[in-house]
């Protein structure tokens, strides 16, 4: 069965999988969604006997139906191998404190974004060939910390592509910034902005839908695409690890707890549910920027609020772009109007009938002190150390479990290595660590955790800073114009 894609804002705007991957975002500013979410064709007993790459194929072949088996397997084999991941299983499930932690950070940049961004360059270059695209593909990306480095690593020196990453100059961890600004590659550009992630994301989305800019880029031999999870080629590979996790446990039902800011990671879990994974609850974990928690409680999405910098910076987001895909599931043709309200008023409200369709979801949030306590408690109980984002999810789950007494088998998405947020992690265990230099702390974390310092950290300790450019939050388009001389 061939799956086509259309815009969340106009179902008459259609694309094949290849076209949707290549474009990244629909021309009307909507996100591409599959006309239907396919059911898994292979049983979980059979999936349980497969390695990660073959489970990924069983998922992706149902969505990317205009790729041949050979094309898709070449993409998968190029992405999920021992050169790009430090474990044969690609992911790991670790049982601790009554839940399973799904470690998604065993890729080259030690964050869950590697799970999709290791394959996106292969999908995109294959899609370009299939669509007969002759222009250089310019990957335009806003990052709250992890997507940037994973995208840079994925696309560095990939023929026929170049990449521009914008990140909030004062809104990422020191390790996240060092990973980005030391990235090598003739085709990579990294720019800090004097603003937050929402400023960067809004400016990038505006460039995608600017017809005049698109014409100028095309005249110069370029075309835009995205490595953010607004790109369906980023989102669908994430579905695979939820299917994989369930196939390793196969309980009667399962809960997934996902720390999320832009909503892509938990949306992938929802797609896995629609494919046939028997989900009991999807628990959406937020930090102090709890716009999603409030939405699931009230049905009102309101970004008109104070923005906080927290110890889980990848979740410091007030405009959760991928929520639009879930809104389309419950609102259909009304989605465009709701997104217009968000753009013009900074808020929208769904009807009670729409809200009733969201019973699968439960929102929750954790303040920084609750996050720190979750890290310390888990370390003392299990001698297991998690990063700040995973700890937000753990704290939210602990509160959910206490309130509901729900004993369903639960998987917590562990989205980054604690080595990415060493200071906040170690300070949660003992504030005495705060006196040490950031890079000294790697040795301390190694002693406490027994986990080797990842190559991703070793590589940046003495790496030369190659990208120093910073621009105003309204200057992103001017930087792109300068880079490509259009």
N, C-alpha and C positions, 0 to 999 in steps of 0.2 A: 504494500500500500504506500503510495507516494504522499508524503507530508509536505504541504505548502505552508507558508508563513504569511501573516498579514499584520498591519499596524494595529496597535491597541486603540488608536484614535480614529481609524478608518479602515474597515475590513475590506474595502475595495482596493487598498494598496497592498499588492501581493508580491511575494518573492519565493524563489526556491531556497533551499537551505544554503546553497553556495552563494546566492545573491544576498541573502540576509547576513551571512557571515562577513561577506566582503563590504557591504554597506555599513554594518554596525548599528545604525539607527535609521528608522524610516524617514522619508523626506518630510513628513509632516511633524516630526519631532516625537512621534510615538515609538514604542519598542516593538520589535517583531516577536510574535507569539505563534506557536504551531496552531494550525486550524483545529487540531485535536491532539490530546496527549495520548500516545499509543500505550497499550498494555504490553507488559513483558511477555515474550513468546516462550522463553525458557524458564522452567521451574526452578525454585530456589535450591532444591536438592542437587540439580545439575550445576547451578551457578556456584554452589559451595565447593565443587571440585575444580573450579577454574581459578587460574591466577588473576591478578588484578587486570591485566591488559585484556584478557578475554571477556571478563565481566564488563569492562568498559565498552568493548566492541558490541556486546549483546544489547547494551543500552543505546549507544550512539547510532547504531545502524538503523534503529527504529525512527530516529529523528532526522538524520542526515541521509535521506533516501535517494538523493541524486548523486551520492558518492558510490563508486563501485566498492566491492569488498576489498579489492587490492588497494585502492586509494585510501580507504579508511584504515585498514590494517597497517599500511605504511606510516600513516600519521601516528597511530597508537604506538607502534613499535619504536618510532623515533622519539616519542615522548616519555614512555614509561619503561625505563631501563636502568641498569646499574650505574651508568654515567651521570644520570640526572637525579637519582634517588639513592639514599644510603641504606635502604632496606629492600630485600627481595620482594616483600609484600607491598611495597610502595607506601602503604599506610600501616599503622599498628593499632590494635585494640588492647588497652591496658585496663584491667579491672582494679578499681580502688574505691573505697568508701561507699560501696553499694551501687556503683554505676560503672559504666565502661567509658573510658576516654579514648576517642578516636583520634589518634595522632596524625594530623594531616600536614606535618611540617618537616617531612624527611626529604624534601627537594633541595635544590641548590640555594634557595634564598631563605630557607627555614621558616616558611609561612605557608598557609593553606593555598594561597594564590598559585603556588607552583603546580598544584594538582590540575588546574585548567590552563595556566599560561605556558606550561611546557608543551602542550599540544596545539594551542591556538596558532602559532606561526606556521605549523604544518597544515592545519586546516585552511588557514587564510591563503597561503601560497598555492595550495591545491585548488581552492575556490577561484582564485584569480585566473589560473590556467583554464578552468572549466568555463568561466565567464568570458574568456578572451580579453581580459583587462591588460592593457599595455602600459598604463601609467604606473609610476612608483607609488606603492601604498604607504601613506603617512599615518602611522599609528598615533593618534592624539589621545592622551590619557591624563585624567586627574586622579591623584592618589591621596588617600589619608594615611599612607605609610607603607603598606605591603605590596599593593598592586604595582606600584611604580618600579620597585626593584625586580619583581618577578617578570614584569613585562619587558624591562630593559634587558634582563638576562636572556629572555626568550627570543627577542628580536635582534639582539646585537649581531651585526654583520650578516644578517639574513638577506640574501640577494633580492633585489626588487622591493625592499622595504626600508623605511626609516622610522624613528620614533621620537616623539616629544612628550616628556613627562613634566607636569606641573604639580608641585606639592606645597602645602602650607609651611612656610619657612620656620615658623615658631610653633608648629603643631604636630611634629613627629618626634620619635625618640632619637637620641644621638646615634644609636646603631642604625636605625632606619635611614637617617639622613646620610650617614657615612657610606652605607651600602649603595645609595643612589649616586652620590656625587663622586664616587670613585669608579663608576662603571666605565669600562673600556668599550670601544667600538666606534668605527668610523661613521656609523649612521645614527648615533644616539645623542639626544639633547635633554638636559635636565635643568629645570628652572624653578627656583623657589618663588613663592608669591607672598606679598604682604597682605595676607587674608587667611581665611580658613578653607577647609575642604569644600564646603558648599559654594563658596565664591569660585573656586577653581572648576568644580563640576558644572556650575551654571554657565560659566564662560565657554567651557569646552562644548557643551551641548548646543549653545548658541552658534558656535562656529560650524557645527555639523549641519545646521539648518539654514545657514546663510548662503543663499543662491549666488550672490555676487562673488563671495569668497570662493565658492566651489568652481565657478567659471574661471576665476583667476588661477586657481590651483590647476585646473585641467589644462589651461593654456600653457602652464609651466611644466606639464607632464606629470602631475601629481593627483592623487585622490585620497580623501580621508577615510580612515576606518578606526575602530575603537578596540582597545584591549580591556576596557571596563566590563563589568558583568551586564551592562546594557547590551553587549554583543551576545547573541544567542550561541555563538561559537565558544564563548567563555562559560555561559551558564550550563549548557547541557553536559559537558564533561564533569561538572560538579555533581550531577545527579548520580553518576556511577558510584561514587564512594558511599552513598547512603544505601544503595542496592547491595554493594559489596559488604558493608558492615552488617546489614540484616542477614545476608546469606551465611555469615560466619557464626551467627548466634541463633537465628531462627526461633525466637520465642513466639508465643501465640500472638502477642502484640508488642509494639515497641514505642517508646518516647524518644524523640530527638530534642536535645537542648542545644540551641545554636546562638552564640554571641554574634550579633550582627548590627551593622550601621546602615549599609546601603541595601540590605534585605536580599541580596543575591544568594547568599549561602543557605538561608532557611527556605527561600523559594525553591532551590534545588531539592531540598528535602520534601517539599510539597509536591513537586513533580514526581519524585520517587513514590510517594503515596498514591498519586493518580495512576502511576504505572502498575501498582499492585502490592507495594510494600504495606503491610497491615499496621498503620500508624495509629496509636491511641491519642497522643498529643504532640504537637509541635510547640515547644516552649521557646519563645522569642526573648532573648536576654539582651537588655540594654544597660548602658551605664547611666550616669547622671543626665545625659542628653536623651531623655526617655520619651521622645516623641512617638515611638512605636508602641511602647507600653500604654501610653495614654490613648492611642488610637484603638488598640484592641479592647480597652476598657470602655471607651465612650463612643466610638464610631466617628470621632472628630480627629482629623489630621491637621495639626496646627504648628507650623514652623515659627510662628511669631512668639519667640521666647528667647531667654538668655542662652547664649552658647557657652559651654564649659569646656575647658581643657582638662582632661583627666589622665590617669595613668594607663588607660586603655585607649590610646589615641586613634587607632584605626576605626573606632566606633564613635568618634566625635563628629557626628553627622546629624543634621536636622532635615535634610531632604533625601529621603530614601528612594532612590530612583526605581529600584526593581519592584517596589510595592505596586507600581503601576500595573505590572503584569498580574498580580493577584487581584487588584481592583477590577481589571478586565474580566477575570473569572466570575466575579459577583455582580458587576455592573454593566458589562457588555457595551452597548452603544453609548451609554451615559459617561463612559470613561473620559472622553474628550472634554466634556463639560466640567467634570471634576478636576481634571488637570489644568484647565483654564482658570478655575477658581484658585488653585494652588499658586499658579503663576501670578495672578492679578491681586489676590487677597491674602496669599500666604497660608490659606487653609481651605479645607473642604469637609463636608459631612456626608456620610453614607446613610441610607435609609435603614430602618430597623430590620426590614426584610433582607437587605444586603448583609447587615451585621450578623444575622442569624446563620448565614452561610459560612461564617468564620469560626464556628464552634471548635474546629480542630486546633485552633491556635490559642495559646495562652501567653500573654505578655507579662514580663516582670523586669525589674531593674535592680541594680546594686550600686550603692555609693562606693567611693574609693576605700573607705574603712572596712566595708563589708567584703570587698574584693580582697583586701590585704588579709583579713581574718581567714578567708577561704584558703588562701595560699598557705598560711601558717598552720591551720588546722590539718590540712591534707598532708603537709610535710610531717607533722608530728605523729599523725595517725599511721601513715602509710610509707613515709620516707620517699614520697613522690612529689616532684616539684612541677608546677604548671605556670604558664605565663599569665599576665594580667587579664587578657581578654577571656581566656579559658576560665580564669578564676571568677570573672563576672558571671559566666554561665553556671559555674559550680555554686556560687552564692545564690543565684536565682533558683537553681534546682533545689538546693537545701531548703529554701523558704517554701517552694512549691510542695515539696515532699512533706514538710511539717504541717502545712495547711490542709492538704488534701488526703494525706495518708495513701496516696497512689503508689502501689508497689510494682507497677509495670516495669519490665526490663527497660533500662534507660541508657542511651548513648549520648555523651556530651562531646560536641565537636571541639577538639583541641586545635586551635587555629594558628598557633605560633610557638616556636621554641622559647623557653624561658630565657635563653641567651639573647633574644632580641630586646628584652626589657629587664636586663639584669639588675639594675639599681632598684627599680620598683619591686621586683620579685624578692631580692635579698633583704631590702628594708622591711618587707612584710614579715620576714622571719626574725630579723634582729636589726634594730635601727642603728646599731654600732657600725654596720657596713657602710653607712652613708658617708663616713669619713674617708673612704677609699676612692681612688680614681675609677672612672667607669671601666676602663680596660683592665685594671687590676682585678676587678670583680669577676671577670671570666674565670680566673683561677679559683676564686672562692666558690663560685657556683659549681665548678668541676669537682671540688673536694666534697661539697655537700650532696650533690646529686649522683656522683659516680658516672655521669654521662660525659663523654669526651667533648671537648670544645669543638663545635662543628667547623668544617672548612670555611663555611660562609663567614664565620667570625675571624678565623685566623687570617683569611685573605684581606680583611679590611684594616687590621690593626696598624700596619705600616703603609697601607696603600696611599698613593698620591691623590689628592683632591684634583679632579679634572673639570668639574663643573661648578662655577661660582656665581652664575647669573641669578639675579633676583629682580622681579618686576612688581609693579603695583597690581592690585587685584583687578583693575580695569585695563591692564596692558597686555593681556595674554595674546590677543589677536595680532597686535603689533609685533610681538616676538616671533610668531609664526611667519608673518610676512617677511621679517628680516632674514630668518633662517632660510626660507625658500626663494627669496629674492623675487617675489611676485608683485 
